[in-house]
Amino acid sequence: MTASVSKMVVATGEGYTTIRDSTQWAREQGLDPLPAGGEADRMQSIMAAVLALHRRTESSEERHASEETMRCVIEAARAVSSSRWEALRPTDHELVPGGVVLGFLGLD
């Protein structure tokens, strides 16, 4: 697991993400900046997409998503403008399902 993936797992693994951690992670990944709160939502959406893609493409015995799966989702996420990410943000503060995020990124 790379440091980037490790940071993402640590930040989201307990069901929360700090704005500072998610903002730093987004910068490291080369993602367009989002307003406060948007970075945490995007990070959670990207993780949901990674998990959904992992379930679709990798062995069910594999516990962790591969680096290739992670890279695929992050590369697609880089191509999405901050205004489009803002449009994806849930209005009811629920996590956007991974399958929806995969479709949004064109990976379905």
PLY file of the C-alpha trace (Angstrom):
ply
format ascii 1.0
element vertex 108
property float x
property float y
property float z
element edge 107
property int vertex1
property int vertex2
end_header
0.00 0.00 0.00
1.45 3.38 -0.97
1.59 6.29 1.44
-1.22 7.97 -0.51
-3.57 5.01 -0.20
-2.52 4.47 3.40
-3.38 8.09 4.28
-6.76 7.73 2.63
-7.55 4.52 4.50
-6.47 6.00 7.83
-8.48 9.16 7.23
-11.67 7.33 6.21
-11.29 4.05 8.09
-13.00 5.20 11.27
-15.96 6.79 9.55
-14.66 10.34 9.60
-12.29 12.52 7.67
-10.80 15.80 8.80
-10.98 18.68 6.35
-7.25 19.30 6.76
-6.33 15.67 5.99
-8.64 15.44 2.98
-7.46 18.80 1.62
-3.82 17.73 1.90
-4.59 14.35 0.29
-6.44 16.03 -2.62
-3.46 18.33 -3.25
-1.10 15.34 -3.24
-3.31 13.61 -5.83
-3.45 16.65 -8.11
-7.22 17.13 -7.71
-8.88 20.51 -8.26
-9.46 22.26 -4.91
-12.96 22.29 -3.41
-14.53 24.51 -0.74
-14.35 23.46 2.92
-16.23 20.25 3.50
-16.19 19.37 -0.17
-12.77 17.74 0.10
-13.96 15.33 2.79
-17.06 14.43 0.76
-14.95 13.88 -2.37
-12.45 11.73 -0.49
-15.28 9.56 0.83
-16.82 9.35 -2.66
-13.49 8.30 -4.16
-13.05 5.62 -1.48
-16.60 4.36 -2.17
-15.73 4.16 -5.88
-12.48 2.30 -5.13
-14.37 -0.25 -3.03
-17.09 -0.67 -5.67
-14.53 -1.17 -8.44
-12.58 -3.57 -6.21
-15.72 -5.68 -5.73
-16.36 -5.74 -9.48
-12.87 -6.47 -10.74
-10.81 -8.24 -8.11
-10.93 -11.59 -6.36
-13.42 -11.74 -3.52
-10.66 -13.14 -1.31
-8.56 -9.98 -1.73
-9.09 -7.88 1.36
-7.59 -4.66 0.05
-8.06 -2.90 -3.26
-5.01 -3.03 -5.49
-2.83 -0.06 -6.30
-4.03 -0.39 -9.90
-7.67 -0.02 -8.81
-6.79 3.00 -6.70
-4.81 4.62 -9.53
-7.64 4.02 -12.00
-10.17 5.84 -9.82
-7.82 8.71 -8.93
-6.87 9.25 -12.59
-10.56 9.45 -13.49
-11.17 11.79 -10.53
-8.45 14.17 -11.75
-10.38 14.66 -15.00
-13.45 15.93 -13.13
-13.71 19.67 -12.47
-14.38 21.00 -8.99
-17.79 22.30 -10.12
-18.81 18.80 -11.22
-17.65 17.36 -7.89
-19.75 19.97 -6.11
-22.77 18.88 -8.16
-22.24 15.27 -7.03
-22.17 16.17 -3.32
-25.21 14.75 -1.58
-27.74 17.28 -0.37
-28.82 15.06 2.53
-25.27 14.43 3.85
-25.42 10.72 3.01
-22.48 8.96 1.38
-22.88 8.71 -2.39
-22.89 4.97 -3.30
-19.70 3.72 -4.96
-21.56 2.54 -8.06
-22.95 6.04 -8.57
-19.46 7.53 -8.25
-18.08 4.98 -10.75
-20.76 6.07 -13.24
-19.97 9.72 -12.54
-16.29 9.02 -13.28
-17.12 7.03 -16.41
-15.80 3.78 -14.92
-19.03 1.80 -14.88
0 1
1 2
2 3
3 4
4 5
5 6
6 7
7 8
8 9
9 10
10 11
11 12
12 13
13 14
14 15
15 16
16 17
17 18
18 19
19 20
20 21
21 22
22 23
23 24
24 25
25 26
26 27
27 28
28 29
29 30
30 31
31 32
32 33
33 34
34 35
35 36
36 37
37 38
38 39
39 40
40 41
41 42
42 43
43 44
44 45
45 46
46 47
47 48
48 49
49 50
50 51
51 52
52 53
53 54
54 55
55 56
56 57
57 58
58 59
59 60
60 61
61 62
62 63
63 64
64 65
65 66
66 67
67 68
68 69
69 70
70 71
71 72
72 73
73 74
74 75
75 76
76 77
77 78
78 79
79 80
80 81
81 82
82 83
83 84
84 85
85 86
86 87
87 88
88 89
89 90
90 91
91 92
92 93
93 94
94 95
95 96
96 97
97 98
98 99
99 100
100 101
101 102
102 103
103 104
104 105
105 106
106 107
